[in-house]
Amino acid sequence: MKTWFTIKALADDSAEISIFDEIGFWGVTAKDFINEFRKVSAQKVTVLINSPGGSVFDGLAIYNVLRQSKADITVRVMGVAASAASFIAMAGKKIVMPKNSFMMVHNPMGVAIGNADEMREWADTLDKIAASLVGIYTARTGKSEDEIKALLDAETWMTADEAVELGFADEVEPEMRMTALFETERLPENIRAAFVPAEPASQSVQEPSATLAEQIEVLAKAAGFSDYAPVFAVNAVSIEDAKKSIDAAREIRSLCCVAKMADKADGFIRARKSVNDVRESLLTAMAERDENTHTDTAARNPSSPAPITQPAALNVTDVWAARRKLKGN
């Protein structure tokens, strides 16, 4: 199971929490985080964040439990606090950012499948979520709702100095070497550069280069697809082939989850099905399911309220990466 946080007790009645990956989705849920956090009895808690974001609902749950804690919580942004990770950071009584760290805020995003009425309903839901985020940011920064909305609309990336200036952080500290346990390819190019490791010093004895299979295994593990590393490796002749397979697997898993057929993802990925083939299979299965359960528009009781479209599990970092690609950034 993918673990994106750790909690450990320290001396002097203190504890340290690390959130160093995507939040929620295929890894540990907010429920797991909260269960572990409630075991912490320390009066001083430091929350270390290096995350591109993730599930807005998991993020809100984590923010609320941290905010309601009686502990003295300090948040330190160790690399990037983007999207859901940015409002989790707002739970700290003090927010510290190294000089070379970043924070990003944007409007909530989501995916829904249904008719026009259901799409409008989902848009209304996104507006309500956005209002909740605006409330969190305004309370922290002291800025007006209109000012915060403008920042969210612009998908604003902030340096440490800018975050302090705008009220999203309290203190800037000296630079530190940054690392990322998530895929840095999803970050904007100028932000990604901060995470590129320095060239190692020359050595008299050169370490052998990793084989293609070993490189693919590392990539698959980082993406949360360790179980499928053999599938990717056997079918790849280059690292680019493997990356395309991992991207396709991520899309397939998301599609299956949205279609409420998550159990089908494993078979599709192992069978090396294309995203288009999976989409067609899911659409066919959804149509058959709707027909069997009589949920079509004609069969619906006019007096019954329209079903509520539940928010779909969504990898938000994939969405804002796609948006930047469309914008040509």
C-alpha positions as CSV (number, residue, x, y, z in Angstrom):
1,M,0.0,0.0,0.0
2,K,1.2,3.5,-0.9
3,T,2.0,5.5,2.2
4,W,2.3,9.3,1.9
5,F,2.7,10.3,5.5
6,T,4.7,9.3,8.6
7,I,4.2,10.3,12.2
8,K,6.9,10.0,14.8
9,A,7.4,11.1,18.4
10,L,10.4,13.2,19.3
11,A,11.9,14.4,22.5
12,D,10.6,17.3,24.6
13,D,6.9,16.4,24.2
14,S,7.0,17.0,20.4
15,A,6.2,15.1,17.3
16,E,6.9,15.3,13.6
17,I,4.5,14.5,10.7
18,S,5.7,14.2,7.1
19,I,3.3,14.5,4.1
20,F,5.6,13.8,1.2
21,D,3.5,12.6,-1.7
22,E,0.1,12.8,-3.3
23,I,-2.8,13.1,-0.9
24,G,-5.5,10.3,-0.8
25,F,-6.7,8.4,-3.9
26,W,-4.9,5.1,-4.2
27,G,-2.8,5.5,-1.1
28,V,-3.7,6.0,2.6
29,T,-7.0,7.7,3.2
30,A,-7.7,10.7,5.4
31,K,-9.4,8.3,7.8
32,D,-6.1,6.5,8.2
33,F,-4.2,9.7,8.8
34,I,-6.7,11.0,11.3
35,N,-6.7,7.6,13.2
36,E,-2.9,7.8,13.5
37,F,-2.8,11.6,14.3
38,R,-5.2,11.1,17.2
39,K,-2.7,8.8,18.9
40,V,-0.3,11.8,19.1
41,S,-0.2,13.3,22.6
42,A,2.7,15.7,22.0
43,Q,2.0,19.4,22.7
44,K,4.3,20.6,19.9
45,V,3.8,19.2,16.4
46,T,5.8,20.0,13.2
47,V,4.1,19.1,9.9
48,L,6.6,18.8,7.0
49,I,4.9,19.1,3.6
50,N,6.3,18.3,0.1
51,S,3.2,17.4,-1.9
52,P,1.6,18.3,-5.3
53,G,-1.8,17.9,-3.7
54,G,-4.5,15.4,-4.4
55,S,-8.1,14.7,-3.1
56,V,-9.8,17.9,-2.0
57,F,-12.0,16.0,0.4
58,D,-9.2,14.1,2.1
59,G,-7.3,17.4,2.3
60,L,-10.2,19.2,4.0
61,A,-10.5,16.4,6.5
62,I,-6.8,16.6,7.3
63,Y,-7.0,20.4,7.6
64,N,-9.9,20.2,10.0
65,V,-8.4,17.7,12.3
66,L,-5.1,19.6,12.4
67,R,-6.9,22.9,12.9
68,Q,-9.0,21.5,15.8
69,S,-6.0,20.1,17.5
70,K,-4.9,21.6,20.8
71,A,-1.2,21.1,19.9
72,D,1.0,23.9,18.9
73,I,1.4,23.1,15.1
74,T,4.1,24.5,12.9
75,V,4.0,23.8,9.2
76,R,7.2,23.7,7.2
77,V,7.0,23.5,3.4
78,M,10.0,21.4,2.4
79,G,9.6,21.7,-1.3
80,V,6.2,22.4,-2.7
81,A,2.7,22.7,-1.1
82,A,0.4,22.7,-4.1
83,S,-3.4,22.4,-4.4
84,A,-4.8,20.4,-1.5
85,A,-1.4,20.5,0.2
86,S,-1.6,24.3,0.3
87,F,-4.8,24.5,2.3
88,I,-3.5,21.7,4.7
89,A,-0.6,24.0,5.3
90,M,-3.0,26.7,6.4
91,A,-3.8,24.7,9.6
92,G,-0.4,25.6,11.1
93,K,-0.2,28.3,13.7
94,K,3.0,29.2,12.1
95,I,4.0,28.5,8.4
96,V,7.7,28.4,7.5
97,M,9.1,28.1,4.0
98,P,12.7,27.7,2.9
99,K,13.8,30.3,0.3
100,N,13.6,27.8,-2.5
101,S,10.2,26.3,-1.7
102,F,6.9,27.0,-3.4
103,M,3.2,27.1,-2.8
104,M,0.4,26.8,-5.4
105,V,-3.4,27.6,-5.1
106,H,-6.1,27.0,-7.6
107,N,-9.8,26.4,-8.0
108,P,-11.1,22.8,-7.3
109,M,-11.5,20.5,-10.3
110,G,-13.4,17.4,-10.9
111,V,-14.9,15.0,-13.4
112,A,-18.5,13.9,-13.7
113,I,-20.4,11.6,-16.1
114,G,-24.1,12.2,-16.7
115,N,-26.7,14.3,-18.4
116,A,-26.8,18.1,-18.6
117,D,-28.7,18.5,-15.3
118,E,-26.1,16.3,-13.5
119,M,-23.2,18.3,-15.1
120,R,-24.8,21.5,-13.8
121,E,-25.2,20.0,-10.4
122,W,-21.5,19.0,-10.3
123,A,-20.5,22.5,-11.4
124,D,-22.6,23.9,-8.4
125,T,-20.8,21.4,-6.2
126,L,-17.4,22.7,-7.4
127,D,-18.5,26.3,-6.6
128,K,-19.4,25.2,-3.1
129,I,-16.0,23.5,-2.6
130,A,-14.3,26.7,-4.0
131,A,-16.2,28.8,-1.5
132,S,-14.9,26.6,1.3
133,L,-11.3,27.0,0.1
134,V,-11.7,30.8,-0.2
135,G,-12.9,30.8,3.4
136,I,-9.8,29.0,4.5
137,Y,-7.4,31.2,2.6
138,T,-9.1,34.5,3.6
139,A,-9.1,33.5,7.3
140,R,-5.3,32.8,7.1
141,T,-4.2,35.7,4.9
142,G,-6.6,38.5,5.9
143,K,-7.2,39.2,2.2
144,S,-10.7,39.8,0.7
145,E,-12.7,37.1,-1.0
146,D,-12.3,38.8,-4.3
147,E,-8.5,38.9,-3.9
148,I,-8.3,35.2,-3.1
149,K,-10.7,34.2,-5.9
150,A,-8.4,36.1,-8.3
151,L,-5.4,34.1,-7.1
152,L,-7.3,30.8,-7.4
153,D,-8.6,31.7,-10.9
154,A,-5.0,32.4,-12.0
155,E,-3.7,29.1,-10.6
156,T,-1.1,31.1,-8.7
157,W,2.4,29.7,-8.0
158,M,4.2,31.5,-5.1
159,T,7.8,31.6,-4.1
160,A,8.5,31.6,-0.3
161,D,8.9,35.4,-0.4
162,E,5.7,35.9,-2.3
163,A,3.8,33.5,0.0
164,V,4.9,35.6,3.0
165,E,4.0,38.8,1.2
166,L,0.5,37.6,0.4
167,G,-0.1,36.2,3.9
168,F,0.1,32.4,3.0
169,A,3.2,31.9,5.1
170,D,4.8,33.6,8.1
171,E,8.5,33.2,7.7
172,V,11.2,32.5,5.1
173,E,14.3,30.5,6.1
174,P,17.6,29.8,4.3
175,E,17.5,27.5,1.2
176,M,17.8,23.8,1.6
177,R,18.3,20.9,-0.8
178,M,15.0,19.8,-2.1
179,T,13.8,16.3,-3.1
180,A,10.5,15.0,-4.3
181,L,8.9,11.6,-3.9
182,F,6.3,12.3,-6.5
183,E,6.7,12.7,-10.3
184,T,8.3,16.2,-10.8
185,E,7.3,16.0,-14.5
186,R,3.8,17.2,-13.4
187,L,5.2,20.5,-12.1
188,P,5.8,23.6,-14.3
189,E,9.2,23.6,-15.9
190,N,10.5,26.5,-13.8
191,I,9.4,24.9,-10.6
192,R,10.6,21.4,-11.6
193,A,14.1,22.7,-12.0
194,A,14.4,23.3,-8.3
195,F,14.0,19.6,-7.7
196,V,16.6,18.4,-10.2
197,P,19.4,16.8,-8.1
198,A,22.9,18.3,-8.5
199,E,25.4,16.4,-10.6
200,P,27.3,14.0,-8.4
201,A,31.0,14.7,-7.9
202,S,33.3,12.7,-10.2
203,Q,34.5,9.4,-8.7
204,S,37.4,7.3,-9.6
205,V,35.2,4.2,-9.7
206,Q,32.0,4.5,-11.8
207,E,28.9,2.8,-10.6
208,P,27.3,0.6,-13.2
209,S,24.2,2.2,-14.8
210,A,20.9,0.8,-13.8
211,T,19.3,-1.6,-16.4
212,L,16.2,-0.5,-18.2
213,A,14.1,-3.0,-16.2
214,E,15.5,-1.5,-12.9
215,Q,14.7,2.0,-14.1
216,I,11.2,1.0,-15.0
217,E,10.7,-0.7,-11.6
218,V,11.7,2.6,-9.9
219,L,9.3,4.6,-12.1
220,A,6.5,2.2,-11.4
221,K,7.0,2.3,-7.7
222,A,7.1,6.1,-7.6
223,A,3.8,6.2,-9.6
224,G,2.1,3.7,-7.3
225,F,2.1,0.9,-9.8
226,S,4.7,-1.5,-8.3
227,D,2.6,-4.5,-9.0
228,Y,2.7,-3.8,-12.7
229,A,6.4,-3.2,-13.1
230,P,6.9,-6.5,-14.8
231,V,4.2,-5.7,-17.3
232,F,5.7,-2.3,-18.1
233,A,9.3,-3.7,-18.3
234,V,8.6,-6.7,-20.5
235,N,6.7,-4.6,-23.0
236,A,9.1,-1.6,-23.2
237,V,12.2,-1.1,-25.3
238,S,12.9,2.3,-23.9
239,I,12.2,4.4,-20.8
240,E,9.8,6.5,-22.8
241,D,7.7,3.4,-23.6
242,A,7.5,2.6,-19.9
243,K,6.5,6.2,-19.1
244,K,3.7,6.0,-21.7
245,S,2.5,2.7,-20.2
246,I,2.5,4.2,-16.7
247,D,0.6,7.2,-17.9
248,A,-2.0,5.0,-19.6
249,A,-2.3,2.8,-16.5
250,R,-3.0,5.9,-14.4
251,E,-5.7,7.1,-16.9
252,I,-7.2,3.6,-17.0
253,R,-7.4,3.4,-13.2
254,S,-9.0,6.8,-13.0
255,L,-11.6,5.9,-15.7
256,C,-12.5,2.7,-14.0
257,C,-12.9,4.5,-10.7
258,V,-15.1,7.3,-12.2
259,A,-17.2,4.6,-13.9
260,K,-17.5,2.8,-10.5
261,M,-15.8,-0.3,-11.9
262,A,-12.5,0.0,-10.1
263,D,-12.1,-3.8,-10.0
264,K,-11.7,-3.9,-13.8
265,A,-8.6,-1.7,-13.9
266,D,-6.2,-4.6,-12.9
267,G,-7.4,-6.7,-15.9
268,F,-7.2,-3.9,-18.3
269,I,-3.7,-2.9,-17.3
270,R,-2.3,-6.4,-17.3
271,A,-3.9,-7.1,-20.7
272,R,-2.2,-3.9,-22.1
273,K,-5.5,-2.5,-23.2
274,S,-5.3,1.0,-24.7
275,V,-7.1,3.9,-23.0
276,N,-9.5,4.2,-26.0
277,D,-10.3,0.4,-25.8
278,V,-10.9,0.7,-22.0
279,R,-13.1,3.8,-22.5
280,E,-15.3,1.9,-25.0
281,S,-15.5,-1.2,-22.8
282,L,-16.6,0.9,-19.8
283,L,-19.2,2.8,-21.8
284,T,-20.6,-0.5,-23.0
285,A,-20.6,-1.9,-19.5
286,M,-22.2,1.3,-18.1
287,A,-25.0,1.1,-20.7
288,E,-25.7,-2.5,-19.9
289,R,-25.7,-1.7,-16.2
290,D,-28.1,1.2,-16.7
291,E,-30.4,-1.0,-18.8
292,N,-30.4,-3.8,-16.3
293,T,-31.1,-1.5,-13.3
294,H,-33.7,0.6,-15.2
295,T,-32.0,3.9,-14.5
296,D,-32.7,5.5,-17.9
297,T,-34.6,8.7,-18.1
298,A,-37.8,7.1,-19.4
299,A,-37.9,4.7,-16.5
300,R,-37.3,7.2,-13.8
301,N,-40.2,8.2,-11.7
302,P,-40.9,11.9,-12.5
303,S,-41.9,12.5,-8.9
304,S,-38.5,11.2,-7.6
305,P,-35.6,13.7,-7.2
306,A,-32.8,13.4,-9.7
307,P,-29.9,11.3,-8.4
308,I,-27.0,13.2,-7.0
309,T,-23.8,12.8,-8.9
310,Q,-21.1,11.9,-6.4
311,P,-17.7,13.7,-6.8
312,A,-15.4,11.4,-8.7
313,A,-11.9,10.4,-7.4
314,L,-9.5,12.6,-9.4
315,N,-5.8,13.0,-9.6
316,V,-5.7,16.8,-9.5
317,T,-2.1,17.0,-10.4
318,D,-2.8,15.2,-13.7
319,V,-5.6,17.7,-14.4
320,W,-3.5,20.8,-13.9
321,A,-0.7,19.3,-15.9
322,A,-3.1,18.8,-18.8
323,R,-4.4,22.3,-18.4
324,R,-0.8,23.7,-18.7
325,K,-0.2,21.6,-21.8
326,L,-3.4,23.0,-23.4
327,K,-2.3,26.5,-22.5
328,G,1.1,25.9,-24.1
329,N,3.0,26.4,-20.9
